[in-house]
């Protein structure tokens, strides 16, 4: 495994809940810090810098101008700040670790990473670990919630303001995207997947093939095609029996050991260059156990081992 310990991990909090209807995920970055994410990484011999949280205006001080793109202007404004911070962290040779917040965070994080890759002649690949495909657009969304759109937008699909965010598109080519753990896909998302053909591995695939075979296949594919692998980990990919405190809980998810094995395999590959953790909701949690689990998972992807 590549030695990441010479890297500085730079934590960026993005306490956004504007992308979803259910409140509480804006407290996710705080819950992850309370669960000791910085200390757990320091035990792995990383140097960790916490850059604090990006300020985001609360819902109560805003109006919805487009019910198909709720809170679009504030999401774009704050995502631009996040993208610039992530890009700057990478330019310093550091490892960005973004803490959310709902999954609309990925609009900014992936834009910043992609911009860095473009300027340095690198290709970006994304491993999207999630119960949901997050490939809706303003034309297909049943809710208008932007946390259901970031992957589509990053691949250049959807509303012009999201697609052209940060001045270019696509941020990542569909063939360099792998979705893992998906078990809730809307009708029009299925059509989009069939058209653009990102690599999709559902929970049924995991049941049949096993998580190690799937992540091995994904890593082999991406390592041959890209230079920078970003992992976007939505905690709702995990079964609610393990992690109940998530923005959109969905039964039938990854088990405790499947999640850790997935992350351990990525760590062994030595090819991860950035990470984000999204949808941690302390309001729905039990004594912060979901955030505790998420920080342990982060330690696994950064190299922690049983032996």
TORPA-538653 format. One record per residue (C-alpha): residue number from 0; residue in three letters; z, y, x. Coordinates in Angstrom, 2 decimals. Example, Ala and Ser with C-alpha at 12.3 -4.5 7.8 and 13.67 -1.06 7.14 Angstrom:
BEGIN
 resi resn       Z       Y       X
    0  ALA    7.80   -4.50   12.30
    1  SER    7.14   -1.06   13.67
***
This chain:
BEGIN
 resi resn       Z       Y       X
    0  UNK    0.00    0.00    0.00
    1  UNK   -0.84    3.49    1.19
    2  UNK    2.28    5.35    2.28
    3  UNK    2.83    8.28   -0.09
    4  UNK    6.23    9.12    1.36
    5  UNK    4.73   11.77    3.63
    6  UNK    3.63   13.60    0.47
    7  UNK    5.67   16.26   -1.24
    8  UNK    5.99   15.57   -4.97
    9  UNK    5.77   18.81   -6.93
   10  UNK    7.23   18.63  -10.44
   11  UNK    5.68   20.93  -13.06
   12  UNK    7.26   21.07  -16.51
   13  UNK    5.03   21.78  -19.50
   14  UNK    7.31   21.90  -22.56
   15  UNK    4.63   22.06  -25.23
   16  UNK    4.88   20.83  -28.81
   17  UNK    2.03   22.92  -30.23
   18  UNK   -0.38   19.99  -30.14
   19  UNK    1.58   17.92  -32.66
   20  UNK    3.30   18.22  -36.04
   21  UNK    6.53   16.47  -35.08
   22  UNK    8.92   18.69  -33.16
   23  UNK   11.03   17.79  -30.15
   24  UNK    8.63   16.87  -27.35
   25  UNK    9.06   20.36  -25.91
   26  UNK   12.43   19.06  -24.68
   27  UNK   10.74   16.20  -22.83
   28  UNK   10.76   17.85  -19.38
   29  UNK   14.48   18.55  -19.66
   30  UNK   15.20   14.99  -20.80
   31  UNK   13.27   13.58  -17.84
   32  UNK   15.15   15.83  -15.43
   33  UNK   18.50   14.84  -16.97
   34  UNK   17.43   11.19  -16.57
   35  UNK   17.18   11.83  -12.83
   36  UNK   13.48   11.77  -12.08
   37  UNK   13.89   13.97   -8.98
   38  UNK   16.76   11.90   -7.61
   39  UNK   14.97    8.59   -8.22
   40  UNK   11.94    9.77   -6.26
   41  UNK   14.13   11.12   -3.47
   42  UNK   15.67    7.66   -3.15
   43  UNK   12.14    6.46   -2.36
   44  UNK   12.08    8.95    0.54
   45  UNK    9.85   11.52   -1.12
   46  UNK   10.41   15.19   -0.65
   47  UNK   10.57   16.62   -4.17
   48  UNK   10.03   20.22   -5.23
   49  UNK   10.74   21.22   -8.82
   50  UNK    8.55   24.19   -9.79
   51  UNK   10.28   24.61  -13.15
   52  UNK    8.63   24.98  -16.55
   53  UNK    5.62   26.97  -17.68
   54  UNK    6.59   29.33  -20.50
   55  UNK    5.07   28.43  -23.88
   56  UNK    5.49   30.50  -27.03
   57  UNK    7.16   28.58  -29.87
   58  UNK    5.38   27.73  -33.14
   59  UNK    7.50   30.09  -35.19
   60  UNK    6.06   33.10  -33.38
   61  UNK    2.42   32.10  -33.95
   62  UNK   -0.14   31.73  -36.70
   63  UNK   -2.68   28.97  -37.24
   64  UNK   -6.10   30.64  -37.29
   65  UNK   -8.04   27.37  -37.53
   66  UNK   -6.38   24.39  -39.29
   67  UNK   -8.76   22.05  -37.42
   68  UNK   -7.55   23.42  -34.06
   69  UNK   -3.90   24.31  -34.54
   70  UNK   -2.45   26.83  -32.07
   71  UNK   -5.66   26.72  -30.01
   72  UNK   -5.25   30.12  -28.32
   73  UNK   -1.74   29.47  -27.00
   74  UNK   -2.68   25.95  -25.90
   75  UNK   -5.65   27.33  -23.96
   76  UNK   -3.62   30.19  -22.47
   77  UNK   -0.83   27.97  -21.20
   78  UNK   -3.22   25.18  -20.17
   79  UNK   -4.97   27.67  -17.90
   80  UNK   -1.67   28.40  -16.20
   81  UNK   -1.00   24.67  -15.82
   82  UNK   -4.48   23.98  -14.45
   83  UNK   -4.12   26.70  -11.83
   84  UNK   -0.69   25.40  -10.77
   85  UNK   -1.90   21.81  -10.49
   86  UNK   -4.93   22.87   -8.49
   87  UNK   -2.77   24.90   -6.12
   88  UNK   -0.38   21.97   -5.61
   89  UNK   -3.30   19.73   -4.65
   90  UNK   -4.69   22.38   -2.32
   91  UNK   -1.35   22.30   -0.49
   92  UNK   -1.72   18.54   -0.01
   93  UNK    1.11   17.81   -2.43
   94  UNK    1.35   15.31   -5.29
   95  UNK    1.50   16.94   -8.76
   96  UNK    3.85   15.31  -11.27
   97  UNK    3.51   16.98  -14.68
   98  UNK    6.23   16.49  -17.29
   99  UNK    5.45   17.02  -20.97
  100  UNK    5.43   17.92  -23.71
  101  UNK    2.78   16.52  -26.04
  102  UNK   -0.45   15.07  -24.72
  103  UNK   -2.41   18.30  -25.16
  104  UNK   -0.93   18.94  -21.70
  105  UNK   -3.75   16.83  -20.26
  106  UNK   -6.28   19.53  -21.12
  107  UNK   -4.76   21.70  -18.39
  108  UNK   -3.67   19.06  -15.91
  109  UNK   -7.03   17.27  -15.82
  110  UNK   -8.92   20.56  -15.62
  111  UNK   -6.93   21.61  -12.55
  112  UNK   -7.37   18.23  -10.89
  113  UNK  -11.08   18.16  -11.67
  114  UNK  -11.58   21.66  -10.30
  115  UNK   -9.89   20.63   -7.06
  116  UNK  -12.09   17.53   -6.86
  117  UNK  -15.28   19.53   -7.47
  118  UNK  -14.43   21.99   -4.71
  119  UNK  -13.70   19.15   -2.28
  120  UNK  -16.68   16.96   -3.17
  121  UNK  -14.48   14.28   -4.76
  122  UNK  -15.00   12.22   -7.89
  123  UNK  -12.21   12.01  -10.46
  124  UNK  -11.11    8.89  -12.30
  125  UNK   -8.49    8.81  -15.08
  126  UNK   -6.26    5.95  -16.21
  127  UNK   -5.13    6.88  -19.73
  128  UNK   -2.15    4.77  -20.83
  129  UNK   -1.58    5.47  -24.52
  130  UNK   -1.22    3.93  -27.96
  131  UNK   -3.92    6.36  -29.14
  132  UNK   -7.41    7.14  -27.90
  133  UNK   -6.93   10.94  -28.13
  134  UNK  -10.70   11.25  -28.61
  135  UNK  -10.86   13.28  -31.82
  136  UNK  -12.62   16.63  -32.12
  137  UNK  -12.31   19.53  -34.52
  138  UNK  -14.98   17.84  -36.62
  139  UNK  -13.29   14.43  -36.79
  140  UNK   -9.55   15.20  -36.66
  141  UNK   -7.53   14.15  -39.71
  142  UNK   -4.66   16.49  -38.73
  143  UNK   -5.96   19.39  -36.64
  144  UNK   -3.45   18.45  -33.94
  145  UNK   -4.89   19.08  -30.50
  146  UNK   -2.78   16.35  -28.85
  147  UNK   -5.32   13.99  -30.43
  148  UNK   -8.24   15.64  -28.59
  149  UNK   -7.55   16.01  -24.85
  150  UNK   -9.42   12.96  -23.59
  151  UNK  -12.51   13.81  -25.63
  152  UNK  -12.39   17.41  -24.41
  153  UNK  -11.97   16.28  -20.79
  154  UNK  -15.07   14.10  -21.13
  155  UNK  -17.07   17.03  -22.52
  156  UNK  -16.87   16.09  -26.20
  157  UNK  -15.80   18.41  -29.00
  158  UNK  -15.22   22.10  -29.62
  159  UNK  -16.89   24.44  -27.16
  160  UNK  -13.64   26.26  -26.32
  161  UNK  -11.93   23.01  -25.33
  162  UNK  -14.97   21.49  -23.62
  163  UNK  -15.75   24.60  -21.55
  164  UNK  -12.10   25.30  -20.77
  165  UNK  -11.61   26.34  -17.12
  166  UNK  -15.32   27.13  -16.80
  167  UNK  -17.04   23.76  -16.50
  168  UNK  -17.56   20.38  -18.14
  169  UNK  -17.16   17.48  -18.18
  170  UNK  -13.89   17.27  -16.27
  171  UNK  -14.33   13.51  -15.91
  172  UNK  -17.28   11.22  -16.55
  173  UNK  -16.66    8.67  -19.35
  174  UNK  -17.53    5.73  -17.09
  175  UNK  -14.68    6.82  -14.79
  176  UNK  -12.08    6.71  -17.59
  177  UNK   -9.99    3.66  -18.48
  178  UNK   -7.79    3.56  -21.59
  179  UNK   -5.00    0.96  -21.51
  180  UNK   -2.65   -0.10  -24.30
  181  UNK   -4.58    1.46  -27.17
  182  UNK   -3.66    0.18  -30.62
  183  UNK   -4.39    3.06  -33.01
  184  UNK   -7.97    4.37  -33.05
  185  UNK   -9.37    6.55  -35.84
  186  UNK  -12.73    5.70  -37.40
  187  UNK  -14.70    8.50  -35.75
  188  UNK  -12.98    7.88  -32.42
  189  UNK  -14.40    4.36  -32.52
  190  UNK  -17.89    5.79  -32.95
  191  UNK  -17.32    8.17  -30.03
  192  UNK  -16.10    5.32  -27.84
  193  UNK  -19.20    3.27  -28.69
  194  UNK  -21.44    6.22  -27.86
  195  UNK  -19.87    7.39  -24.59
  196  UNK  -18.53    4.02  -23.40
  197  UNK  -15.31    4.77  -21.51
  198  UNK  -13.51    1.59  -20.45
  199  UNK  -11.12    0.61  -23.24
  200  UNK   -8.47   -2.12  -23.09
  201  UNK   -6.54   -2.51  -26.33
  202  UNK   -3.23   -4.28  -26.85
  203  UNK   -5.27   -7.24  -28.13
  204  UNK   -7.03   -7.37  -24.76
  205  UNK   -3.65   -7.27  -23.04
  206  UNK   -2.38  -10.09  -25.25
  207  UNK   -5.39  -12.25  -24.39
  208  UNK   -5.94  -11.45  -20.73
  209  UNK   -2.58  -10.20  -19.45
  210  UNK   -1.77   -6.77  -18.09
  211  UNK   -2.20   -7.70  -14.41
  212  UNK   -5.77   -8.92  -14.87
  213  UNK   -6.66   -5.78  -16.80
  214  UNK   -5.20   -3.28  -14.34
  215  UNK   -6.76   -5.21  -11.45
  216  UNK  -10.14   -4.89  -13.16
  217  UNK   -9.59   -1.17  -13.79
  218  UNK   -8.54   -0.44  -10.22
  219  UNK  -11.47   -2.38   -8.78
  220  UNK  -13.84   -0.39  -10.97
  221  UNK  -12.36    3.01  -10.19
  222  UNK  -11.82    2.44   -6.48
  223  UNK  -15.54    1.75   -6.14
  224  UNK  -16.57    4.91   -7.98
  225  UNK  -13.97    7.68   -7.51
  226  UNK  -11.91    9.39   -4.81
  227  UNK   -8.98   10.70   -6.90
  228  UNK   -7.20    8.64   -9.57
  229  UNK   -5.06   10.49  -12.10
  230  UNK   -2.66    8.54  -14.32
  231  UNK   -1.87   10.03  -17.73
  232  UNK    1.08    8.09  -19.14
  233  UNK    1.96    8.62  -22.80
  234  UNK    5.32    7.03  -23.47
  235  UNK    4.16    5.89  -26.91
  236  UNK    2.05    3.26  -25.12
  237  UNK    5.36    1.39  -24.82
  238  UNK    6.82   -0.52  -27.75
  239  UNK    9.40    1.51  -29.71
  240  UNK   11.97   -1.24  -29.13
  241  UNK   11.90   -0.19  -25.48
  242  UNK   11.21    3.54  -25.88
  243  UNK   12.03    4.86  -29.38
  244  UNK   12.15    8.52  -28.35
  245  UNK    8.45    9.39  -28.46
  246  UNK    6.34   11.87  -30.37
  247  UNK    4.27    9.30  -32.27
  248  UNK    5.94    5.86  -32.20
  249  UNK    3.65    2.90  -32.87
  250  UNK    4.83   -0.74  -33.04
  251  UNK    3.20   -3.45  -30.97
  252  UNK    3.12   -1.68  -27.61
  253  UNK    3.66   -2.57  -23.98
  254  UNK    6.82   -4.49  -23.15
  255  UNK    9.38   -3.44  -20.53
  256  UNK    7.92   -5.75  -17.89
  257  UNK    4.27   -5.13  -18.80
  258  UNK    4.79   -1.43  -18.26
  259  UNK    6.49   -1.88  -14.91
  260  UNK    3.94   -4.47  -13.74
  261  UNK    1.14   -2.09  -14.68
  262  UNK    2.71    0.68  -12.62
  263  UNK    3.58   -1.60   -9.72
  264  UNK   -0.04   -2.73   -9.51
  265  UNK   -1.24    0.88   -9.40
  266  UNK    1.29    1.61   -6.64
  267  UNK    0.14   -1.41   -4.62
  268  UNK   -3.41   -0.12   -4.85
  269  UNK   -2.28    3.03   -3.04
  270  UNK   -4.90    5.09   -4.83
  271  UNK   -3.00    7.28   -7.30
  272  UNK   -3.19   10.99   -6.49
  273  UNK   -1.54   12.63   -9.53
  274  UNK    0.61   11.68  -12.51
  275  UNK    1.71   13.07  -15.86
  276  UNK    4.28   11.80  -18.36
  277  UNK    3.90   12.90  -21.96
  278  UNK    5.37   12.65  -25.47
  279  UNK    9.05   12.11  -24.58
  280  UNK   11.03   13.22  -27.66
  281  UNK   14.82   13.38  -27.18
  282  UNK   15.40   14.13  -30.88
  283  UNK   14.20   10.65  -31.78
  284  UNK   15.84    8.96  -28.80
  285  UNK   19.03    6.94  -28.36
  286  UNK   21.25    8.49  -25.66
  287  UNK   18.17    9.49  -23.60
  288  UNK   17.22    5.86  -22.97
  289  UNK   13.49    6.55  -23.41
  290  UNK   13.57    9.27  -20.77
  291  UNK   15.59    6.96  -18.51
  292  UNK   12.92    4.30  -18.94
  293  UNK   10.13    6.80  -18.26
  294  UNK   11.77    7.92  -15.01
  295  UNK   12.14    4.30  -13.91
  296  UNK    8.45    3.78  -14.69
  297  UNK    7.59    6.83  -12.61
  298  UNK    9.59    5.34   -9.74
  299  UNK    7.62    2.09  -10.11
  300  UNK    4.24    3.84   -9.89
  301  UNK    5.51    5.72   -6.83
  302  UNK    6.46    2.55   -5.00
  303  UNK    9.85    1.24   -6.18
  304  UNK   10.12   -2.55   -5.97
  305  UNK   12.55   -5.21   -7.07
  306  UNK   12.64   -6.58   -3.52
***
